[in-house]
Amino acid sequence: MDSGTAKENPESTEILTSQPADSHIDRIALYSLAAQHLSITWSQRTAEFVSYIFLIELFPASLLPSALYGFFSTLAGVLFGGNVGSLVDHPSRLKVIRINIVVAKLAVTSVYAFLLVLLTKYPTEAKLASRHINQGGHPAVWILFTLTVLSSCVMKLSDIVMSVAIERDWVTTIAAGSDARLTRLNLWMRRIDLGCKLLAPLFAGLLTSTIGNVRAAYVLCSIALGGLGFEFLWINIVWKRFPVLAADQRQQRQGADRTNSSSSPLLSSLKDWIRVSYHDWTLFIRTPIFPTSLAISLLYFTTLSFDGNMISWLKTNTYSDALISGMRGIAVCTGLAGTAIMPVLEKKIGLTRAGSWSIWSEVASLVPVVVAFYVGSKEGAKAPAWNQALLFGGVAVSRIGLWSFDLCQLKLLQKTLADHPRRNTLNGLQYALQSFLDLFKYVMVIVLSKPSEFKYTATLSLGAVVAGACLYTYYLRWERGHLVHTDWLIAMKTKLT
């Protein structure tokens, strides 16, 4: 995007989004793409949710093990997100996806396997270690915990590869410049993500509450492995029925070779890795869309969502697995509502303004959530009903703005990088940036690891969301040349007078 053009014509983004375009997509290919994305996302989200439930069961006296688990898996995304994103540009694009599917399944299976050994062989030792965490504990407990963390790191990186490949690269290529097709594909991908966030925890919570943690782990592991063959089938159908993927692969590889011959993901030394990473980050920061990437990344510095940290805190306050899963499900339903609202907002007020309205609505809905932590909350016990309404209701409503803004920022990024020869590397760096802020969230929880200190993490989280909203407002002002239509203000003044 040319900065001069943006300033001369601040409505350029809105004009682009309003242009009519053919939204038709091969149905068989679309359903196969959705089925493949559903299968791998389901297994990933289930493993993410269940791993925290198991860790709290094993280490009930401290939030530190679950925070460390999230910290190191996120750190892997920070350090290697850009590198694994560049794997998508490998000469054999389809082969990378196939290998990654296998790696993802092995990583999920390993997480379940190591946690199963802890649950069946060393449950008492783990509980003792959590009560006296500064004094160490049984060596086998921490060896198995370390192996679990390493497996989660691999799972995180494989998730980034699949997200960059399918949600960013393939979706943009299949859209072929059609704004309508791009919106339709993005909505399919995001709704599958949210659907998995809704149903996978509910399903996992139902299993753990009915058949127990151990049997539930066996069932979930079997489901993850069972989808391997189907995912190979579906991804092959997508590749064959969208020949534009193979054609775009050749063009993109040639452009990348002309731009930077050192972009190979196979780095020969630490020095090369640092040099290439520095070059990539410099390129990413200088893109005009970078402020929006930083804005959405700041939203990851939060404990005000039903992630592992908040689940751990809720468990220490005696909330049941069923209630937590149900509340998380409601929040995901409101997130789905956000994906429905985003296209309407885009049509009415344009893409960039829709993003502003979305992120500021998230800020407004999170204010009562923070208030609930300070007023009426009881440490180690459930809060009064009105307090729970503020807490759970505010988080649920905030998902509308969050996911609407997520779709707006995603589309802005896709349109800006559509013709960039290294778009997959830059997309990987956005995931790395998100992981970096996510990493600081875990640092915050590690420092403030006592359940009584969780309210301070909530306050800092709200501050990060406000900072993200302000940063996006800066981008909006730069992109459009103004924040408020003066014609609208003059019309309102005339009407009132």
For each residue, the residues with C-beta under 8 A, 3 or more apart:
1: 5 6 288 289 416
2: 5 6
3: 6 7 288 478
4: 7 8
5: 1 2 8 9 12
6: 1 2 3 9 10 12 288 478 479 480 481
7: 3 4 10 478 481
8: 4 5
9: 5 6 12 15
10: 6 7 479 480 481 482
11: 14 15 350 480
12: 5 6 9 15 16
13: 16 17 350 351 352 412 479 480
14: 11 17 18 349 350 351 352 353
15: 9 11 12 18 19
16: 12 13 19 179 351 415
17: 13 14 179 346 347 350 351
18: 14 15 347 350
19: 15 16 179
20: 180
21: 178 179 180 181
22: 178 180 181
23: 178 180 181 183 184
24: 181
25: 29 30 174 181 184 185
26: 29 30 241 242
27: 30 31
28: 31 32 237 241
29: 25 26 32 33 237 238 241 242
30: 25 26 27 33 34 185 188
31: 27 28 34 35
32: 28 29 35 36 234 235 237 238 241
33: 29 30 36 37 166 170 188 234 238
34: 30 31 37 38 188 192
35: 31 32 38 39 230 234
36: 32 33 39 40 166 230 231 234 235 238
37: 33 34 40 41 166 167 189 192
38: 34 35 41 42 192 195 196
39: 35 36 42 43 227 230 231 234
40: 36 37 43 44 101 104 162 227 231
41: 37 38 44 45 192 193 196
42: 38 39 45 46 196 199 200 223 227
43: 39 40 46 47 104 105 108 220 223 224 227
44: 40 41 47 48 104 108 155 159 196
45: 41 42 48 49 196 197 200 201
46: 42 43 49 50 196 200 201 203 204 220 223 224
47: 43 44 50 51 108 111 112 155 220 224
48: 44 45 51 52 308
49: 45 46 52 53 200 201 204 308 311
50: 46 47 53 54 112 204 208 216 217 220
51: 47 48 54 55 69 111 115 148 152 308
52: 48 49 55 56 66 69 308 311 312
53: 49 50 56 57 204 205 208 213 311 321
54: 50 51 57 58 115 118 119 213 217
55: 51 52 58 59 65 66 69 115 308 312
56: 52 53 59 60 66 311 312 315
57: 53 54 60 119 213
58: 54 55 65 115 118 119 123 126 127 130
59: 55 56 62 64 65 66 126 127 129 130 133
60: 56 57 127 130 315
61: 127 130 131 133
62: 59 65 130 131 133 449
63: 66 67 309 312 313 316 445 449 450 451
64: 59 67 68 133 446 449
65: 55 58 59 62 68 69 130 133 145
66: 52 55 56 59 63 69 70 308 309 312
67: 63 64 70 71 309 312 442 445 446 449
68: 64 65 71 72 149 442 446
69: 51 52 55 65 66 72 73 145 148 149 152 308
70: 66 67 73 74 307 308 309 438 441 442 445
71: 67 68 74 75 439 442 443 446
72: 68 69 75 76 149 152 153
73: 69 70 76 77 149 152 153 155 156
74: 70 71 77 78 156 435 438 439 441 442
75: 71 72 78 79 153 435 439
76: 72 73 79 80 153 154 156 157 435
77: 73 74 80 81 156 157 160 431 432 434 435 438 439
78: 74 75 81 432 435 436 439
79: 75 76 432
80: 76 77 83 84 157 432
81: 77 78 84 85 157 160 428 429 431 432 433 435
82: 85 86 277 280 281 425 428 429 432
83: 80 86 87 265 267 273 277 428
84: 80 81 87 157 160 161 164 265 428
85: 81 82 88 160 161 164 424 425 426 427 428 429 431 432
86: 82 83 89 263 264 265 422 424 425 428
87: 83 84 90 96 100 161 265
88: 85 93 96 161 164 165 169 424 428
89: 86 93 252 253 256 263 422 424 425
90: 87 93 95 96 265
91: 249 253
92: 95 96
93: 88 89 90 96 97 165 245 246 249
94: 97 98 235 236 239
95: 90 92 98 99
96: 87 88 90 92 93 99 100 161 165
97: 93 94 100 101 162 165 166 235
98: 94 95 101 102 232 235
99: 95 96 102 103
100: 87 96 97 103 104 158 161 162 165
101: 40 97 98 104 105 162 228 231 232 235
102: 98 99 105 106 228
103: 99 100 106 107 154 158
104: 40 43 44 100 101 107 108 155 158 159 162
105: 43 101 102 108 109 224 225 227 228
106: 102 103 109 110 154
107: 103 104 110 111 151 152 154 155 158
108: 43 44 47 104 105 111 112 155 221 224
109: 105 106 112 113 221 224 225
110: 106 107 113 114 147 148 151 154
111: 47 51 107 108 114 115 148 151 152 155
112: 47 50 108 109 115 116 217 218 220 221 224
113: 109 110 116 117 221
114: 110 111 117 118 144 145 147 148 151
115: 51 54 55 58 111 112 118 119 144 148 217
116: 112 113 119 120 214 217 218
117: 113 114 120 121 122 144
118: 54 58 114 115 121 122 123 126 141 144 145 148
119: 54 57 58 115 116 123 213 214 217
120: 116 117 123 214
121: 117 118 140
122: 117 118 125 126 138 140 141 144
123: 58 118 119 120 126 127
124: 127 128
125: 122 128 129 137 138 140 141
126: 58 59 118 122 123 129 130 137 138 141
127: 58 59 60 61 123 124 130 131
128: 124 125 131 132 137 138
129: 59 125 126 132 133 136 137 138 141 142
130: 58 59 60 61 62 65 126 127 133
131: 61 62 127 128
132: 128 129 135 136 137
133: 59 61 62 64 65 129 130 137
134:
135: 132
136: 129 132 142
137: 125 126 128 129 132 133 141 142
138: 122 125 126 128 129 141 142
139: 142 143
140: 121 122 125 143 144
141: 118 122 125 126 129 137 138 144 145
142: 129 136 137 138 139 145 146
143: 139 140 146 147
144: 114 115 117 118 122 140 141 147 148
145: 65 69 114 118 141 142 148 149
146: 142 143 149 150
147: 110 114 143 144 150 151
148: 51 69 110 111 114 115 118 144 145 151 152
149: 68 69 72 73 145 146 152 153
150: 146 147 153 154
151: 107 110 111 114 147 148 154 155
152: 51 69 72 73 107 111 148 149 155 156
153: 72 73 75 76 149 150 156 157
154: 76 103 106 107 110 150 151 157 158
155: 44 47 73 104 107 108 111 151 152 158 159
156: 73 74 76 77 152 153 159 160 435
157: 76 77 80 81 84 153 154 160 161
158: 100 103 104 107 154 155 161 162
159: 44 104 155 156 162 163
160: 77 81 84 85 156 157 163 164 428 431
161: 84 85 87 88 96 100 157 158 164 165
162: 40 97 100 101 104 158 159 165 166
163: 159 160 166 167 168 431
164: 84 85 88 160 161 167 168 169 424 427 428 431
165: 88 93 96 97 100 161 162 168 169 170 424
166: 33 36 37 97 162 163 169 170 171 189
167: 37 163 164 170 171 186 189 410
168: 163 164 165 171 172 413 414 423 424 427
169: 88 164 165 166 172 173 423 424 427
170: 33 165 166 167 173 174 238 242 245
171: 166 167 168 174 175 182 185 186 189 414
172: 168 169 175 182 414 417 418 423
173: 169 170 176 242 244 245 248
174: 25 170 171 181 185 242 244 245
175: 171 172 178 179 181 182 185 414
176: 173 181 244
177: 418
178: 21 22 23 175 181 182
179: 16 17 19 21 175 182 183
180: 20 21 22 23 183 184
181: 21 22 23 24 25 174 175 176 178 184 185
182: 171 172 175 178 179 185 186 411 414 415
183: 23 179 180 186 187 343 346 411
184: 23 25 180 181 187 188
185: 25 30 171 174 175 181 182 188 189
186: 167 171 182 183 189 190 407 410 411 414
187: 183 184 190 191 339 343 407
188: 30 33 34 184 185 191 192
189: 37 166 167 171 185 186 192 193
190: 186 187 193 194 339 403 406 407 410
191: 187 188 194 195 336 339
192: 34 37 38 41 188 189 195 196
193: 41 189 190 196 197
194: 190 191 197 198 332 335 336 339 403
195: 38 191 192 198 199 332 336
196: 38 41 42 44 45 46 192 193 199 200
197: 45 193 194 200 201 328 332 335
198: 194 195 201 202 328 329 332 333 336
199: 42 195 196 202 203 329
200: 42 45 46 49 196 197 203 204
201: 45 46 49 197 198 204 205 306 324 325 328 329
202: 198 199 205 206 325 326 328 329
203: 46 199 200 206 207
204: 46 49 50 53 200 201 207 208 216 220 325
205: 53 201 202 208 209 321 322 324 325
206: 202 203 209 210 322 325
207: 203 204 210 211 215 216 219 220
208: 50 53 204 205 211 212 213 216 321
209: 205 206 321 322
210: 206 207
211: 207 208 215 216 219
212: 208 215 216
213: 53 54 57 119 208 216 217
214: 116 119 120 217 218
215: 207 211 212 218 219
216: 50 204 207 208 211 212 213 219 220
217: 50 54 112 115 116 119 213 214 220 221
218: 112 116 214 215 221 222
219: 207 211 215 216 222 223
220: 43 46 47 50 112 204 207 216 217 223 224
221: 108 109 112 113 217 218 224 225
222: 218 219 225 226
223: 42 43 46 219 220 226 227
224: 43 46 47 105 108 109 112 220 221 227
225: 105 109 221 222 228
226: 222 223 229 230
227: 39 40 42 43 105 223 224 230 231
228: 101 102 105 225 231 232
229: 226 232 233
230: 35 36 39 226 227 233 234
231: 36 39 40 101 227 228 234 235
232: 98 101 228 229 235 236
233: 229 230 236 237
234: 32 33 35 36 39 230 231 237 238
235: 32 36 94 97 98 101 231 232 238 239
236: 94 232 233 239 240
237: 28 29 32 233 234 240 241
238: 29 32 33 36 170 234 235 241 242 245
239: 94 235 236 242 245 246
240: 236 237 243
241: 26 28 29 32 237 238
242: 26 29 170 173 174 238 239 245
243: 240 246 247
244: 173 174 176 247 248
245: 93 170 173 174 238 239 242 248 249
246: 93 239 243 249 250
247: 243 244 250 251
248: 173 244 245 251 252
249: 91 93 245 246 252 253
250: 246 247 253 254
251: 247 248 254 255
252: 89 248 249 255 256 421 423
253: 89 91 249 250 256 257
254: 250 251 257 258
255: 251 252 258 259 421
256: 89 252 253 259 260 263 421 422
257: 253 254 261
258: 254 255 421
259: 255 256 263 421 422
260: 256 263 279 422
261: 257
262: 272 275 276 279
263: 86 89 256 259 260 276 422 425
264: 86 267
265: 83 84 86 87 90
266:
267: 83 264 272 273 276
268: 272
269: 272 273
270: 273 274
271: 274 275
272: 262 267 268 269 275 276
273: 83 267 269 270 276 277
274: 270 271 277 278
275: 262 271 272 278 279
276: 262 263 267 272 273 279 280
277: 82 83 273 274 280 281
278: 274 275 281 282
279: 260 262 275 276 282 283
280: 82 276 277 283 284 422 425 426 429
281: 82 277 278 284 285 429
282: 278 279 285 286
283: 279 280 286 287 422 426
284: 280 281 287 290 293 426 429 430
285: 281 282 290
286: 282 283 290
287: 283 284 290 416 417 426
288: 1 3 6 416
289: 1 292 293 412 413 416 417
290: 284 285 286 287 293 294
291: 294 295 471 472 474 475 478
292: 289 295 296 355 409 412 413 472 475
293: 284 289 290 296 297 409 413 430 433
294: 290 291 297 298 433 468 471
295: 291 292 298 299 359 409 468 469 471 472 475
296: 292 293 299 300 405 406 409 434 468
297: 293 294 300 301 430 433 434 436 437 468
298: 294 295 301 437 464 465 467 468 471
299: 295 296 302 359 362 402 405 437 464 465 468
300: 296 297 434 435 437 438 441
301: 297 298 437 438 440 441 444 460 461 464
302: 299 305 441 461 462 464 465
303: 307 309 310 313 441 444 445 454 457 458 461
304: 310 366 369 370 395 398 458 461 462 465
305: 302 310 331 395
306: 201 310 311 324 327 328 331 395
307: 70 303 310 311
308: 48 49 51 52 55 66 69 70 311 312
309: 63 66 67 70 303 312 313 441 442 445 457
310: 303 304 305 306 307 313 314
311: 49 52 53 56 306 307 308 314 315 324
312: 52 55 56 63 66 67 308 309 315 316
313: 63 303 309 310 316 317 451 454
314: 310 311 317 319 324
315: 56 60 311 312 318 319 324
316: 63 312 313 380 451
317: 313 314 378 379 380 381 382 383 451
318: 315 380 381 382
319: 314 315 323 324 382
320: 323 324
321: 53 205 208 209 324 325
322: 205 206 209 325 326
323: 319 320 326 327
324: 201 205 306 311 314 315 319 320 321 327 328
325: 201 202 204 205 206 321 322 328 329
326: 202 322 323 329 330
327: 306 323 324 330 331 392 395 396
328: 197 198 201 202 306 324 325 331 332
329: 198 199 201 202 325 326 332 333
330: 326 327 333 334 392 396
331: 305 306 327 328 334 335 392 395 396 399
332: 194 195 197 198 328 329 335 336 399
333: 198 329 330 336 337 396
334: 330 331 337 338 396 397 399 400
335: 194 197 331 332 338 339 399 400 402 403
336: 191 194 195 198 332 333 339 340 403
337: 333 334 340 341 400
338: 334 335 341 342 358 399 400 401 402 403 404 407
339: 187 190 191 194 335 336 342 403 404 407
340: 336 337 343 344
341: 337 338 344 345 400 404
342: 338 339 345 346 354 358 403 404 407 408
343: 183 187 340 346 347
344: 340 341 347 348
345: 341 342 348 349 353 354 357 358 404 408
346: 17 183 342 343 349 350 351 354 408
347: 17 18 343 344
348: 344 345 354
349: 14 345 346 353 354 357
350: 11 13 14 17 18 346 353 354
351: 13 14 16 17 346 354 355 408 411 412
352: 13 14 355 356 408 412 475 476 479 480
353: 14 345 349 350 356 357 476 480
354: 342 345 346 348 349 350 351 357 358 404 408
355: 292 351 352 358 359 405 408 409 412 472 476
356: 352 353 359 360 469 472 473 476
357: 345 349 353 354 360 361 401
358: 338 342 345 354 355 361 362 400 401 402 404 405 408
359: 295 299 355 356 362 363 401 405 465 468 469 472
360: 356 357 363 364 401 469
361: 357 358 364 365 400 401 404
362: 299 358 359 365 366 398 400 401 402 405 465 469
363: 359 360 366 367 401 462 465 466 469
364: 360 361 367
365: 361 362 368 369 394 397 398 400 401
366: 304 362 363 369 370 394 395 398 461 462 465
367: 363 364 370 371 394 462
368: 365 371 372 390 393 394
369: 304 365 366 372 373 390 391 394 395 398 458 462
370: 304 366 367 373 374 455 458 459 462
371: 367 368 374 375 390
372: 368 369 375 376 377 383 387 388 390 391 394
373: 369 370 377 391 454 455 458 459
374: 370 371 377 455
375: 371 372 387
376: 372 383 384 386 387
377: 372 373 374 383 387 455
378: 317 381 382 383
379: 317 451 452
380: 316 317 318 451
381: 317 318 378
382: 317 318 319 378 388
383: 317 372 376 377 378 387 388 391
384: 376 387 388
385: 388 389
386: 376 389 390
387: 372 375 376 377 383 384 390 391
388: 372 382 383 384 385 391 392
389: 385 386 392 393
390: 368 369 371 372 386 387 393 394
391: 369 372 373 383 387 388 394 395
392: 327 330 331 388 389 395 396
393: 368 389 390 396 397
394: 365 366 367 368 369 372 390 391 397 398
395: 304 305 306 327 331 366 369 391 392 398 399
396: 327 330 331 333 334 392 393 399
397: 334 365 393 394 400
398: 304 362 365 366 369 394 395 401 402
399: 331 332 334 335 338 395 396 402 403
400: 334 335 337 338 341 358 361 362 365 397 403 404
401: 338 357 358 359 360 361 362 363 365 398 404 405
402: 299 335 338 358 362 398 399 405 406
403: 190 194 335 336 338 339 342 399 400 406 407
404: 338 339 341 342 345 354 358 361 400 401 407 408
405: 296 299 355 358 359 362 401 402 408 409 472
406: 190 296 402 403 409 410
407: 186 187 190 338 339 342 403 404 410 411
408: 342 345 346 351 352 354 355 358 404 405 411 412
409: 292 293 295 296 355 405 406 412 413
410: 167 186 190 406 407 413 414
411: 182 183 186 351 407 408 414 415
412: 13 289 292 351 352 355 408 409 415 416
413: 168 289 292 293 409 410 416 417 427 430
414: 168 171 172 175 182 186 410 411 417 418
415: 16 182 411 412 418
416: 1 287 288 289 412 413 420
417: 172 287 289 413 414 420 423 426 427
418: 172 177 414 415 423
419:
420: 416 417 423 426
421: 252 255 256 258 259
422: 86 89 256 259 260 263 280 283 425 426
423: 168 169 172 252 417 418 420 426 427
424: 85 86 88 89 164 165 168 169 427 428
425: 82 85 86 89 263 280 422 428 429
426: 85 280 283 284 287 417 420 422 423 429 430
427: 85 164 168 169 413 417 423 424 430 431
428: 81 82 83 84 85 86 88 160 164 424 425 431 432
429: 81 82 85 280 281 284 425 426 432 433
430: 284 293 297 413 426 427 433 434
431: 77 81 85 160 163 164 427 428 434 435
432: 77 78 79 80 81 82 85 428 429 435 436
433: 81 293 294 297 429 430 436 437
434: 77 296 297 300 430 431 437 438
435: 74 75 76 77 78 81 156 300 431 432 438 439
436: 78 297 432 433 439 440
437: 297 298 299 300 301 433 434 440 441 464
438: 70 74 77 300 301 434 435 441 442
439: 71 74 75 77 78 435 436 442 443
440: 301 436 437 443 444
441: 70 74 300 301 302 303 309 437 438 444 445 457 461
442: 67 68 70 71 74 309 438 439 445 446
443: 71 439 440 446 447
444: 301 303 440 441 447 448 457 460
445: 63 67 70 303 309 441 442 448 449 457
446: 64 67 68 71 442 443 449
447: 443 444
448: 444 445 453 454 456 457
449: 62 63 64 67 445 446 453
450: 63 453 454
451: 63 313 316 317 379 380 454
452: 379 455
453: 448 449 450 456 457
454: 303 313 373 448 450 451 457 458
455: 370 373 374 377 452 458 459
456: 448 453 459 460
457: 303 309 441 444 445 448 453 454 460 461
458: 303 304 369 370 373 454 455 461 462
459: 370 373 455 456 462 463
460: 301 444 456 457 463 464
461: 301 302 303 304 366 441 457 458 464 465
462: 302 304 363 366 367 369 370 458 459 465 466
463: 459 460 466 467
464: 298 299 301 302 437 460 461 467 468
465: 298 299 302 304 359 362 363 366 461 462 468 469
466: 363 462 463 469 470
467: 298 463 464 470 471
468: 294 295 296 297 298 299 359 464 465 471 472
469: 295 356 359 360 362 363 465 466 472 473
470: 466 467 473 474
471: 291 294 295 298 467 468 474 475
472: 291 292 295 355 356 359 405 468 469 475 476
473: 356 469 470 476 477 483
474: 291 470 471 477 478
475: 291 292 295 352 471 472 478 479
476: 352 353 355 356 472 473 479 480 483
477: 473 474 480 481 482 483
478: 3 6 7 291 474 475 481
479: 6 10 13 352 475 476
480: 6 10 11 13 352 353 476 477 483
481: 6 7 10 477 478
482: 10 477 485 486
483: 473 476 477 480
484: 488 489
485: 482 488 489
486: 482 489 490
487: 490 491
488: 484 485 491 492
489: 484 485 486 492 493
490: 486 487 493 494
491: 487 488 494 495
492: 488 489 495 496
493: 489 490 496 497
494: 490 491 497
495: 491 492
496: 492 493
497: 493 494
